[in-house]
Amino acid sequence: MSMSPEGPWLTIVGIGEDGMDGLSRAAREALEQAAFVTGAPRHLALLPPLRAGLHPWPAPFEDGIPALLARRGHPTVLLASGDPFWFGAGTTLTRHLDRGEWIAHPNISTFALAAARLGWPLAETECHGLHAAPLARLRPSMATGRRAIVLVRDGAAVAALSDYLVEQGFGASELHVMEALGGPRERVRAATAKMLAFDDIAHPVAVGIAFAGEGRVMPRASGLADDWFEHDQQISKRPIRALTLSALAPRPGEMLWDIGTGSGSVAIEWLLAYSSTQAIGIEADPVRAARARANAARLGVDRLRVIEARAPDGLADLPKPDAIFIGGGLGEPLLEALRTMSGTRLVANAVTLESEALLASWHARKGGELLRIELATASPLGAKRGWRSSYPITQWSVTL
């Protein structure tokens, strides 16, 4: 395979279970002219005899990246499953490369094949690659009548998926277990999650999930009920949290610092807003830090990073945030440390007179919006009911 000095040295070929028969003309030519081909052993086994040397990619996948990058400048073909840029190897590899270093020939994705077999509209079906990701990523999607297609590692992962659905109250969900789609070994079988008993599931495998059951459905509006989170009462209560998220105004791809994260509730709801948002929780108490991590993992946002530090200590080396929430540790030194972060949205909640006075002072200096939040809930009062007031919250929101 010839290549100009300025041209791509890496060709990424998406291959399906039908091997060479399913490849485009350009992909076939790339393989026929190649001198060096690498890929998973099952991909290499799909090829006819070639003049190229075949080099199995190691497991785990990341172990093969240094060796591939060492071939920079030398013509190389990499085989990947289906569409390499939909939960595939292409996305992982090309973040290490400049745009002009590769060319790709994608194939039909497993998601497209699965939707075609099931007759499901792909635009209305959630798609997840869970080969190396926790099953809890499905938790925000679980609602009767909704559908998802997930890629999993093997038969054991399918069994774990069915157990997880049962645990969450969605054991009535119908699972369509689809093996080796698009090839001669293709097989599609169905069972409910609570009745799944297949013990001979072959790799590669995708599962179509038609959610059903009496499990609890996670709302997508800001302000989840407090009992979605494990906490020690150090939590921004649901109405306050809803107002706080509204002031923080998460947008796709943005980073949040949640200072004094406690249970992690604000950071978790920030992450639930978009799949591309990021958040770092800063928490001095190791017990609370561990609880925040556990809450995030259980609610399907395992990308929450929690560091154990007392702000402003530990902030210097963190990636610059787009928004900051101060739920604990509010003080003059912290606000002084943050004031130079031009363009960052800051929201701080205060409950004590001292912290309220501090926010009033900074509001006078920096502007923004100062909001006093007073809530009361109906509670038993003898044989009748009365209003029980919570401590008022003062909230300052500003763009620095």
Secondary structure as the mmCIF struct_conf table of DSSP 4:
data_model
#
loop_
_struct_conf.conf_type_id
_struct_conf.id
_struct_conf.beg_label_comp_id
_struct_conf.beg_label_asym_id
_struct_conf.beg_label_seq_id
_struct_conf.end_label_comp_id
_struct_conf.end_label_asym_id
_struct_conf.end_label_seq_id
TURN_TY1_P TURN_TY1_P1 PRO A 5 GLU A 6
BEND BEND1 GLY A 7 GLY A 7
BEND BEND2 TRP A 9 TRP A 9
STRN STRN1 LEU A 10 ILE A 15
TURN_TY1_P TURN_TY1_P2 GLU A 17 ASP A 18
HELX_RH_3T_P HELX_RH_3T_P1 GLY A 19 GLY A 22
BEND BEND3 LEU A 23 LEU A 23
HELX_RH_AL_P HELX_RH_AL_P1 ARG A 25 GLN A 33
BEND BEND4 ALA A 35 ALA A 35
STRN STRN2 PHE A 36 GLY A 39
HELX_RH_AL_P HELX_RH_AL_P2 PRO A 41 LEU A 44
TURN_TY1_P TURN_TY1_P3 ALA A 45 LEU A 46
BEND BEND5 LEU A 47 LEU A 47
BEND BEND6 ARG A 51 ALA A 52
STRN STRN3 GLY A 53 PRO A 56
HELX_LH_PP_P HELX_LH_PP_P1 TRP A 57 PRO A 58
BEND BEND7 ALA A 59 PRO A 60
HELX_RH_3T_P HELX_RH_3T_P2 PHE A 61 GLY A 64
HELX_RH_AL_P HELX_RH_AL_P3 ILE A 65 LEU A 69
TURN_TY1_P TURN_TY1_P4 ALA A 70 GLY A 73
BEND BEND8 HIS A 74 HIS A 74
STRN STRN4 THR A 76 SER A 81
BEND BEND9 GLY A 82 ASP A 83
TURN_TY1_P TURN_TY1_P5 PRO A 84 PHE A 85
BEND BEND10 TRP A 86 GLY A 88
HELX_RH_AL_P HELX_RH_AL_P4 ALA A 89 THR A 94
TURN_TY1_P TURN_TY1_P6 ARG A 95 HIS A 96
BEND BEND11 LEU A 97 LEU A 97
HELX_RH_3T_P HELX_RH_3T_P3 ARG A 99 GLU A 101
STRN STRN5 TRP A 102 HIS A 105
HELX_RH_AL_P HELX_RH_AL_P5 THR A 110 LEU A 118
TURN_TY1_P TURN_TY1_P7 GLY A 119 GLY A 119
HELX_RH_3T_P HELX_RH_3T_P4 LEU A 122 GLU A 124
BEND BEND12 THR A 125 THR A 125
STRN STRN6 GLU A 126 GLY A 129
BEND BEND13 HIS A 131 ALA A 133
HELX_RH_3T_P HELX_RH_3T_P5 LEU A 135 SER A 141
TURN_TY1_P TURN_TY1_P8 THR A 144 GLY A 145
STRN STRN7 ARG A 147 VAL A 152
BEND BEND14 ARG A 153 ASP A 154
HELX_RH_AL_P HELX_RH_AL_P6 GLY A 155 GLU A 167
TURN_TY1_P TURN_TY1_P9 GLN A 168 GLY A 169
TURN_TY1_P TURN_TY1_P10 GLY A 171 ALA A 172
STRN STRN8 GLU A 174 GLU A 179
BEND BEND15 ALA A 180 ALA A 180
TURN_TY1_P TURN_TY1_P11 LEU A 181 GLY A 182
BEND BEND16 GLY A 183 GLY A 183
TURN_TY1_P TURN_TY1_P12 PRO A 184 ARG A 185
STRN STRN9 ARG A 187 THR A 192
HELX_RH_3T_P HELX_RH_3T_P6 ALA A 193 MET A 195
HELX_LH_PP_P HELX_LH_PP_P2 ILE A 201 ALA A 202
BEND BEND17 HIS A 203 PRO A 204
STRN STRN10 VAL A 205 ALA A 210
BEND BEND18 GLY A 213 GLU A 214
HELX_LH_PP_P HELX_LH_PP_P3 GLY A 215 PRO A 219
BEND BEND19 ALA A 221 SER A 222
HELX_RH_3T_P HELX_RH_3T_P7 ASP A 226 TRP A 228
BEND BEND20 PHE A 229 PHE A 229
BEND BEND21 ASP A 232 GLN A 233
BEND BEND22 ILE A 235 ILE A 235
HELX_RH_AL_P HELX_RH_AL_P7 ARG A 238 LEU A 248
TURN_TY1_P TURN_TY1_P13 PRO A 252 GLY A 253
STRN STRN11 MET A 255 ILE A 259
TURN_TY1_P TURN_TY1_P14 GLY A 260 GLY A 260
TURN_TY1_P TURN_TY1_P15 GLY A 262 SER A 263
HELX_RH_AL_P HELX_RH_AL_P8 SER A 265 ALA A 273
TURN_TY1_P TURN_TY1_P16 SER A 275 SER A 276
STRN STRN12 GLN A 278 GLU A 283
BEND BEND23 ALA A 284 ALA A 284
HELX_RH_AL_P HELX_RH_AL_P9 PRO A 286 ARG A 298
TURN_TY1_P TURN_TY1_P17 LEU A 299 GLY A 300
TURN_TY1_P TURN_TY1_P18 ASP A 302 ARG A 303
STRN STRN13 ARG A 305 GLU A 308
TURN_TY1_P TURN_TY1_P19 ALA A 311 GLY A 314
TURN_TY1_P TURN_TY1_P20 ALA A 316 ASP A 317
BEND BEND24 LEU A 318 LEU A 318
HELX_LH_PP_P HELX_LH_PP_P4 PRO A 319 PRO A 321
BEND BEND25 ASP A 322 ASP A 322
STRN STRN14 ALA A 323 ILE A 326
BEND BEND26 GLY A 327 GLY A 328
HELX_RH_AL_P HELX_RH_AL_P10 GLU A 332 LEU A 338
TURN_TY1_P TURN_TY1_P21 ARG A 339 THR A 340
TURN_TY1_P TURN_TY1_P22 SER A 342 GLY A 343
STRN STRN15 ARG A 345 ALA A 350
BEND BEND27 THR A 352 THR A 352
HELX_RH_AL_P HELX_RH_AL_P11 LEU A 353 LYS A 366
STRN STRN16 GLU A 369 ILE A 373
STRN STRN17 ALA A 376 LEU A 381
TURN_TY1_P TURN_TY1_P23 GLY A 382 ALA A 383
STRN STRN18 LYS A 384 SER A 389
HELX_LH_PP_P HELX_LH_PP_P5 SER A 390 PRO A 392
STRN STRN19 ILE A 393 THR A 399
#
